[in-house]
Amino acid sequence: MSDLVAEASVRDEDTPVLARLSTLDRFLPVWILAAMAAGLLLGRTIDGLDDALDTVKLGSVSLPIALGLLLMMYPVLAKVRYGELHTVTGDRRLLVSSLVLNWLVGPALMFALAWVFLPDHHAYRTGLIIVGLARCIAMVLIWNDLSCGDREAAAVLVAINSVFQIVAFAALGYFYLHTLPGWLGLEQSELDVSMWEIAKSVLIFLGIPLLAGFLTRTLGEKRLGRAGYETRVLPRIGPFALYGLLVTIVVLFALQGDTITNEPGDVALIAVPLLVYFGVMWAGSLALGRWIGLGYARSATLAFTAAGNNFELAIAVAIGVFGVTSGQALAGVVGPLIEVPVLVALVYVSLWARRFFPDSGARGAAVAETRSTS
C-alpha cells in the first residue's frame, strides 16, 4: 500500500496531485472494475461456484469474502500510530460532526432518497434503507488511506461507528422502517435482527484486524523503533490491503453474478438513489470539514467515513431477514457495485480538491511525506 500514497512524498507542490501518482495507482479504478467484471463472469460461467463459495461462512459472511476483508483491513490498521490517538479524541469538532453525519444525516438522507426514487418498489426501498443504516467500518480505511486522510482519525471514527452500530442499528431499523413511515402515512416494514448478530459482525471484521494491527505495530516498534518499523515492515505488508480489496470484490460479485446480470433494469433503478447518496454525503461532509476548520486530512477522513457503508452487514441482514433471492438482498448487493467505483473516483477528486484547503501547502506536504514511508 506504500505506493498508494507515494505521490505525497514529492516536494514540488506545483505538480498536480494526480500526476504524482504511480502508474498502478493512477489506474486503480481500472483494476477494481476488472475485478468486478471478473467476479461477474466467474459467477455466470462456472456452475455452482456461488454455492461453493458460500458453503463455509465466518459469521454470516462467505469465508472467502471474510478472508478478503480481514486481509484488506489488517495492513491499514498496522499503519495507525496508536500512541497518537489522543490527538483525535480531543477534537470535538471532528467527533461531533462524524456522529451527526453518520447517525442522523446519513440514515435520514437514504430514507428520503429511497422513498423519492422507489415509491412503488417496497423491497428495493427497504433494502436501501438498510444500507443507509449500516455505517462503514471496513473499506473506509482503504479510501481514507488512498486519499491521504488522517489514519489515526479514521481508526477512532471507525471504532465509534462500530459501537454505535451494535447499539443503534436494530433500533434505527425499527424507526426508519416502521415508526417513521407510520407517522408519515407511508407503507411500513419490520426488521428483526438481534444485537448479537450485529456485534458478531463488528467483532470479526473490525476486532480481529484491529488487534492484529495493534500488536504488529506495538511489537514492531519495540524491536525496530518507529522509523525502522515504518521503513522496513510497513512497505512489505502494505500491498496486501489492495490484494485483499480485489479478492473481496471478485468473490462478492461472483456470488451475486446471476442476480446482477439477470436484472440489469432493476440494478439501474437501485443505482440512481445510491449515486445521489454517495455524492451528497461525500461532498457535503468534505465541505463541512473545511468550513469548521478541520484541515484537509481530517476533512477527507470525515467525508469518506460518512459516505461509505458497511455492505457486508447490510447484505447479511437483508439475506438473514428477507432471504437470499429477495429484493432487499439485491439492493444490498447493488450497494458495493455502485459504492466501490464511485468512492474510488472520489479519492481522485479528493486529492485534486486538497489544493483548496489552507493546510495543503508545505505543512500538508511534510505530513504526507512522513506517511509515504509506510
Protein Blocks (a to p, Z undefined) as FASTA:
>chain_A
ZZmmmmmmpmblmbcfklmpcfklmmmmmmmmmmmmmmmmmmmmmghklmmmmmpcghja
cfklmmmmmmmmmmmmmmpcfklmmmmmmmmklmmmmmmmmmmmmmmmmmmmmmmmmmml
mklmmmmmmmmmmccfklmmmmmmmnopafklmmmmmmmmmmmmmmmmmmmmmmmmmmmm
mmnopacddddddfklmmmmmmmmmmmmmmmmmmmmmmmmmmnojmlmmmmmmmmmmmmm
mmmmmmmmmmmmmmmmmmmmmmmmlmmmmmmmmmmmmmmmmmmmmmmmmmnonojmlmmm
mmmmmmpccfklmmmmmmmmnopkbmklmmmmmmmmmmmmmmmmmmmmmmmmmmmpfklm
mmmmmmmmmmmmZZ
